[in-house]
Amino acid sequence: MNKIFITLLFYFITCIAHCQEITGDWNGALKVQGIQLKLVFHIDKSESGYSATMDIPDQGAAGLKVSSVIYRESSLELSIANLSIEYKGMLGQDGIIDGTFTQNGMAFPLKLTKEEIYKEEVRRPQEPLKPYPYVEEEVVFENRKAGIKLAGTLTLPNSKGVFPAVVLISGSGAQNRDEELMGHKPFLVIADYLTHNGIAVLRYDDRGTAASEGDFSKATTADLTTDAEAAFDYLKTRKEIKSSQIGLAGHSEGGIIAPAVAAQRPDDIAFVIMLAGVGIRGDSLLLLQSEMIQRAYNIDEQQIQSTLSINRSFYEMISDNADSAALRSALEQEIAKNKAITGDMSAEVFIGTQIKQLLNPWVKYILKYDPAQTLIKVKCPVMILNGERDVQVPAKINTEAISRALAQGGNRNVSVKIFPRLNHLFQECQTGLPAEYSAIEQTFSPEVLDEIARWILATCANY
C-alpha cells in the first residue's frame, strides 16, 4: 500500500511540474559586470509549437524574435541566433525557471518568474527639484521649412538684463526635450547648470516626439537640421536674449547638426559645442562602433571580422543601389555567397527586414554623410568634448578628424578636450558600454558641465 501511495505521489508531483503553463510573460534580472538588466520573454503556443520574443527595457529593445523555443519535461531552451544568445533553465514547482543565460560564450545565472521584477532604483541626484531659482517657460516655435511646430522649454536666469543663450540638440533616435534615455535626463541637468550660471537654454522635443509635430520616422539628419535652425531663430526673437551671443550645443548626432547650422549661418551662430560629435563618415563610424562594442564584450576576433565584413557589404550596397529592387538583387547575391548571414531567418524574411532597415531615409543619409565637408565651412568658435571610454563615437579618431577639417577651413578658434573615464553620455564609467548607462547614478559629469559653462561665458565675452 505504501509503495502504491509513494508511486502515486511521485506521479502527482511530476504531473504538476510537467503540466505547469510555460506560456505568458517571464521576467528576469540579468547581472552583468555589476549592472542589472531587466529581461522579459513573451512565450506563446500555437498548433505549430512554441514561439517567443524578448524585451530588454533598459536598452530600449522590444520584440526581439526568439529563433528557437523548446519546452519539454519542465526544461526550457531559448535561442536568438543572430545575437548569439541562449537560455537553458528548469521550471520548478515554485513556478520559477532557474537557468543560465549565455551570449557569445559568456554565461550568467538567470531566474525567470511570472511575477513583476523590480530592480533597485538608481538615484539621480543631479536632477533639479522644483521650484527652480530661475525662470522656466514652456514655448512653441515654428519650423516654416517643414511646416511643423516644435515644443520646448526655455530657462532664463532670474535676473535683469539680456543673456547669452544656447540651443541643446539631441542625439540619434526620437528624443524628448530632456534627451531622456536609459533613465537619465542629461539635457535637464545641463540646462539647470547653465541657467544657474547666467546662460539661457532652449531645449526642445524632436519632431514627432512628445509635444512636437511632424513625422520623425521620415526625417533625415538634414531635416532635423532645419528644426535646430528654427530653434535658433526663435531665440533671436526673445528680448531677454542677446542675439549676437546665441550658440548651439549638440550631442552625438546633434554634434553633426550643430555645425551644419553654423555652416549655413556663418554670420549668425556665436559658437558651437560638439558633445561626442562625429568627424568621420557615417558608414565608417558605424563599423568602428560595432568593432569597439564587440571588443569590449570580448567577442572572438574571427566573429568580429566576420560581422564587420558583412556590415561593410551591406553599407556598400546602399551606396550602389538606390531602390528596393536593386538592393534585393544585391542581397540575394550576398546570401548566395554566405548563407550563414541570414541566421535562423528564411532568406525572404531576412531580405525584407534588411531592405526596410537599409532603405530607411535616415540610414541612407547618415551612412553617406561626411562631416568634414560641413566642418570646413564653420568659422565660429568650436568646442569639441569627448569621453575617452566612448564606444559609440570613439574619441581619438573623431576629435582628430573634426580638428583637421576645421583647420582645413581656416578655423583656429577651436578647443578640444577628451575626458578620461567618461562614456558617450559623459558619465564616469567602467567599460563605456551602453549596458552601463542606466545603472550609473551620475547623469552628466560635473567637470564637463563646468567646462561648458566657463567656455560659453568666456567666448561670449568677446562679442
C-alpha positions in Angstrom: 0.0 0.0 0.0 2.8 2.4 0.9 4.6 1.7 -2.3 1.4 2.4 -4.3 0.9 5.7 -2.4 4.5 6.8 -2.9 4.2 5.9 -6.6 1.0 7.9 -7.0 2.5 10.8 -5.0 5.6 10.9 -7.3 3.3 10.8 -10.4 1.2 13.7 -9.0 4.3 15.9 -8.3 5.8 15.0 -11.7 2.5 15.8 -13.4 2.3 19.2 -11.6 5.8 20.1 -12.8 5.2 18.9 -16.3 1.8 20.5 -16.7 2.8 23.9 -15.5 1.9 26.5 -18.1 5.0 27.9 -19.8 3.2 30.5 -22.0 3.0 34.1 -20.8 5.4 36.7 -19.7 8.6 35.7 -17.9 10.7 38.3 -16.1 14.3 38.2 -15.0 17.1 40.5 -13.9 20.5 39.7 -15.6 23.5 40.9 -13.6 26.5 41.7 -15.9 29.6 43.4 -14.6 27.7 44.8 -11.6 24.9 46.1 -13.8 21.3 44.9 -13.6 19.4 44.4 -16.9 15.8 43.5 -16.9 14.8 40.9 -19.5 11.2 39.9 -20.4 10.4 36.8 -22.5 6.9 36.6 -24.0 6.2 32.9 -24.8 3.2 31.8 -26.9 1.9 28.5 -28.2 0.1 27.6 -31.4 -0.7 24.5 -33.3 2.8 24.6 -34.8 4.5 24.8 -31.4 6.1 27.4 -29.2 7.3 30.9 -30.2 8.7 33.8 -28.2 10.1 37.3 -28.3 12.4 39.1 -25.9 12.4 42.7 -24.5 15.4 44.5 -22.9 13.6 47.6 -21.5 16.8 49.2 -20.1 18.3 49.2 -23.6 15.0 50.3 -25.4 14.8 46.9 -27.2 11.4 45.2 -27.6 10.0 42.4 -29.7 13.4 40.7 -30.4 12.5 37.4 -32.1 13.5 34.2 -30.3 14.5 31.9 -33.1 14.1 28.6 -31.2 11.8 27.6 -28.3 12.0 24.1 -26.9 9.9 23.1 -23.8 9.6 19.5 -22.6 9.6 17.8 -19.2 10.0 21.2 -17.4 13.1 22.1 -19.4 13.1 25.3 -21.4 15.6 26.2 -24.1 15.5 29.5 -25.9 17.9 30.9 -28.5 18.3 34.1 -30.5 20.8 33.0 -33.2 21.6 36.4 -34.7 22.5 37.8 -31.3 24.3 34.6 -30.2 22.0 34.3 -27.2 21.0 31.0 -25.5 19.0 30.4 -22.3 18.5 27.0 -20.7 16.5 26.5 -17.5 14.3 24.2 -15.5 10.8 25.1 -14.3 10.5 24.3 -10.7 7.4 23.6 -8.5 7.7 27.1 -7.2 6.9 28.5 -10.6 10.4 29.8 -11.1 12.7 28.9 -14.0 16.2 28.5 -12.8 18.7 28.6 -15.6 21.7 30.1 -17.4 21.8 32.9 -19.9 24.7 32.7 -22.4 25.8 35.2 -25.0 29.0 34.8 -27.1 30.3 32.2 -24.8 29.8 34.3 -21.6 27.4 32.6 -19.1 25.3 34.3 -16.4 22.8 32.8 -14.0 19.2 34.0 -14.7 16.0 33.1 -12.9 12.7 33.8 -14.7 9.4 34.4 -12.9 5.9 35.5 -14.0 5.9 37.9 -11.1 6.9 41.5 -11.9 10.6 42.2 -11.3 11.5 45.4 -9.6 15.1 46.5 -10.0 16.8 48.5 -7.3 16.0 52.1 -8.1 19.1 54.1 -9.1 19.2 57.6 -7.7 19.5 60.6 -10.0 20.9 63.2 -7.6 21.8 65.6 -10.3 18.2 66.1 -11.4 17.0 69.5 -10.1 13.9 69.8 -7.9 11.3 72.5 -8.3 10.9 75.3 -7.5 13.8 76.4 -9.6 15.7 79.6 -8.8 15.3 80.8 -12.4 12.5 81.3 -14.9 11.2 78.3 -16.8 8.8 78.8 -19.7 7.1 76.3 -22.0 7.4 77.5 -25.6 6.3 76.6 -29.1 8.1 77.7 -32.3 7.6 77.1 -35.9 9.8 75.4 -38.5 8.4 77.0 -41.6 10.5 75.0 -44.0 8.9 71.8 -42.7 5.5 73.3 -41.8 5.5 72.0 -38.3 5.5 73.4 -34.7 8.1 72.3 -32.2 7.6 72.4 -28.4 10.3 73.0 -25.8 11.4 74.6 -22.6 13.3 77.9 -22.3 15.1 78.6 -19.0 16.3 82.1 -18.2 18.5 83.4 -15.3 16.4 85.0 -12.6 17.9 88.5 -13.0 17.6 91.6 -15.1 19.4 92.1 -18.4 20.0 90.2 -21.6 21.8 86.8 -21.6 23.9 84.6 -23.8 22.0 81.5 -24.9 22.4 78.0 -26.2 20.2 75.6 -28.1 20.6 71.9 -27.0 20.3 69.4 -29.9 19.8 65.8 -29.1 21.4 62.6 -30.4 20.1 60.0 -32.7 16.6 58.5 -32.2 13.4 60.3 -31.2 14.2 62.2 -28.0 12.2 64.5 -25.8 13.5 67.9 -24.7 15.4 66.3 -21.8 17.1 63.9 -24.1 15.7 61.3 -21.8 17.2 57.8 -22.2 18.3 54.9 -20.0 16.6 56.6 -17.1 18.6 59.7 -17.4 17.7 63.3 -18.4 21.0 64.8 -19.4 19.6 67.9 -21.1 17.6 68.8 -18.0 20.8 68.6 -15.9 22.8 70.6 -18.5 20.1 73.3 -18.8 19.8 73.6 -15.0 23.6 74.1 -14.5 24.0 76.6 -17.4 21.0 78.6 -16.3 22.3 78.8 -12.8 25.5 80.2 -14.3 23.8 83.0 -16.2 23.2 81.3 -19.6 19.7 80.9 -21.1 18.9 77.5 -22.5 16.4 76.2 -25.1 15.8 72.5 -25.3 13.0 71.0 -27.4 11.2 67.8 -28.3 12.4 66.2 -31.5 9.8 66.4 -34.3 7.0 63.8 -33.9 8.0 63.3 -30.2 6.2 64.3 -27.1 4.6 67.7 -27.8 6.2 68.4 -31.1 4.6 68.0 -34.5 6.0 66.1 -37.5 7.0 62.6 -38.5 10.3 61.5 -37.1 10.4 58.2 -38.9 10.7 60.0 -42.3 13.3 62.6 -41.2 16.9 62.6 -42.1 19.7 64.5 -40.3 19.2 67.3 -42.9 15.6 67.6 -41.9 16.5 67.7 -38.2 19.0 70.4 -39.0 16.1 72.7 -40.1 14.5 72.1 -36.7 17.6 73.3 -34.9 17.8 76.3 -37.1 14.1 77.1 -36.2 15.0 76.9 -32.5 17.9 79.3 -33.1 15.7 81.7 -35.0 13.1 81.6 -32.1 15.7 82.7 -29.6 16.6 85.7 -31.7 13.0 86.9 -31.2 13.3 86.9 -27.4 14.1 90.3 -25.8 15.9 88.5 -22.9 18.5 87.0 -25.2 21.5 88.9 -26.7 21.1 88.0 -30.3 24.9 88.1 -31.0 25.6 85.5 -28.3 23.4 82.6 -29.3 25.2 79.2 -29.9 24.4 75.6 -30.4 25.4 72.5 -28.4 24.7 69.1 -30.0 25.2 65.7 -28.5 26.2 62.8 -30.8 24.1 63.3 -34.0 23.3 66.7 -32.5 27.1 67.2 -32.9 26.6 66.8 -36.6 23.5 69.1 -36.7 25.1 72.0 -34.8 28.0 72.6 -37.2 25.6 72.1 -40.1 23.5 75.1 -39.0 26.7 77.1 -38.3 28.0 76.4 -41.8 24.7 77.6 -43.3 24.6 80.7 -41.0 28.2 81.8 -40.6 27.3 85.4 -39.6 24.7 84.4 -37.0 25.9 81.5 -34.8 28.1 82.7 -32.0 29.6 79.3 -31.1 29.2 75.5 -31.5 29.8 72.8 -28.8 30.2 69.3 -30.1 29.5 66.7 -27.3 30.7 63.4 -28.6 30.4 64.9 -32.1 31.2 62.9 -35.2 34.1 63.7 -37.5 34.2 60.7 -39.8 31.8 59.4 -42.5 28.7 57.6 -41.2 29.5 54.1 -42.6 33.0 54.3 -41.1 31.6 55.4 -37.7 29.1 52.5 -37.6 31.7 49.9 -38.4 34.1 51.3 -35.8 31.3 51.5 -33.3 30.4 47.8 -33.9 34.0 46.8 -33.6 34.6 48.6 -30.3 31.5 47.3 -28.7 32.3 43.7 -29.7 35.8 44.1 -28.4 34.5 45.5 -25.1 32.4 42.3 -24.8 35.5 40.1 -25.6 33.9 38.7 -28.7 36.1 36.2 -30.7 38.3 38.1 -33.2 37.1 35.8 -36.1 33.5 36.7 -35.3 34.3 40.4 -35.1 35.9 40.4 -38.5 33.0 38.3 -40.0 30.4 40.8 -38.6 32.4 43.8 -39.9 32.8 42.2 -43.4 29.0 41.5 -43.6 28.1 45.0 -42.4 30.6 46.6 -44.8 29.0 44.7 -47.7 25.5 46.0 -46.6 26.7 49.6 -46.4 28.3 49.4 -49.9 25.0 48.0 -51.2 23.2 51.2 -50.1 25.8 53.3 -51.9 25.4 51.3 -55.1 21.6 50.6 -55.1 19.1 53.4 -54.8 15.9 51.3 -54.8 14.5 48.2 -53.2 14.6 46.1 -56.4 18.3 46.7 -56.9 19.0 46.2 -53.2 17.0 42.9 -53.2 19.2 41.6 -56.0 22.4 42.6 -54.2 21.2 40.9 -51.0 20.3 37.7 -52.9 23.8 37.6 -54.4 25.3 38.1 -50.9 23.2 35.3 -49.4 24.2 33.0 -52.2 27.9 33.6 -51.3 27.3 33.4 -47.5 24.1 31.7 -46.4 25.1 31.9 -42.8 24.3 35.7 -42.7 20.6 35.0 -42.5 20.9 33.3 -39.2 17.7 31.4 -38.3 15.6 33.5 -40.7 14.4 32.4 -44.1 16.1 34.3 -47.0 12.9 36.0 -47.8 12.3 37.3 -44.3 15.9 38.3 -43.9 15.9 40.3 -47.2 12.6 42.0 -46.3 14.0 43.1 -42.9 17.2 44.4 -44.4 15.5 46.3 -47.2 13.3 48.0 -44.6 16.2 49.0 -42.4 18.8 49.9 -45.1 16.4 52.0 -47.2 15.2 54.0 -44.2 15.7 57.7 -45.2 17.8 58.4 -42.0 20.0 55.4 -42.5 20.7 56.1 -46.2 21.6 59.7 -45.4 23.8 59.1 -42.4 25.8 56.3 -43.9 26.9 58.6 -46.8 27.3 61.7 -44.7 30.8 63.1 -44.4 31.0 65.7 -41.6 34.3 67.1 -42.9 32.6 68.7 -45.9 30.5 70.7 -43.5 33.1 71.4 -40.8 35.5 73.2 -43.2 32.7 75.8 -43.6 32.3 76.5 -39.9 34.0 79.8 -38.9 32.7 80.4 -35.4 34.4 79.3 -32.1 34.1 75.5 -31.7 34.4 73.4 -28.5 35.0 69.7 -29.0 34.3 67.5 -26.0 34.5 63.7 -25.9 34.8 60.8 -23.4 37.8 58.6 -23.5 35.7 55.4 -22.9 33.0 56.3 -25.5 32.5 53.2 -27.7 29.7 54.8 -29.8 31.6 57.7 -31.0 35.3 56.8 -30.3 37.1 59.9 -29.1 40.5 60.0 -30.6 39.7 59.3 -34.3 36.7 61.7 -34.2 38.3 64.6 -32.4 41.3 64.4 -34.7 39.0 64.3 -37.8 36.9 67.3 -36.6 40.0 69.3 -35.7 41.6 68.5 -39.1 38.5 69.6 -41.0 38.1 72.9 -39.0 41.8 73.7 -39.5 41.5 73.0 -43.3 38.8 75.6 -43.4 41.0 78.1 -41.6 39.2 78.0 -38.2 41.8 78.4 -35.4 39.3 79.2 -32.6 38.9 75.6 -31.5 39.1 74.0 -28.1 39.5 70.2 -27.8 39.3 68.1 -24.6 39.0 64.3 -24.1 37.9 63.4 -20.6 39.3 60.2 -19.1 36.9 57.6 -17.7 33.8 59.1 -19.4 31.4 57.3 -21.7 29.2 58.5 -24.6 26.8 60.2 -22.1 29.7 61.8 -20.3 29.2 59.6 -17.2 32.1 58.3 -15.1 32.1 54.6 -16.1 33.9 51.3 -16.0 33.6 49.9 -19.6 31.8 52.6 -21.6 29.3 50.1 -22.9 25.7 51.2 -23.3 24.6 48.4 -20.9 26.1 50.5 -18.1 24.2 53.8 -18.8 21.1 53.1 -16.8 22.9 51.6 -13.8 25.3 54.6 -13.3 24.0 57.1 -10.7 25.7 60.1 -12.4 23.8 61.7 -15.3 26.5 64.1 -16.6 30.0 64.8 -15.4 30.2 67.9 -13.2 33.6 68.6 -14.6 32.2 68.7 -18.1 29.3 70.9 -17.0 31.8 73.4 -15.5 34.0 73.3 -18.7 31.0 74.1 -20.9 29.7 77.0 -18.7 33.1 78.7 -18.4 33.8 78.3 -22.1 30.5 79.8 -23.2 30.8 82.8 -20.9 34.4 83.4 -22.0 33.5 83.1 -25.7 30.5 85.4 -25.4 32.6 88.0 -23.6 34.4 88.6 -26.9 31.1 89.5 -28.7 
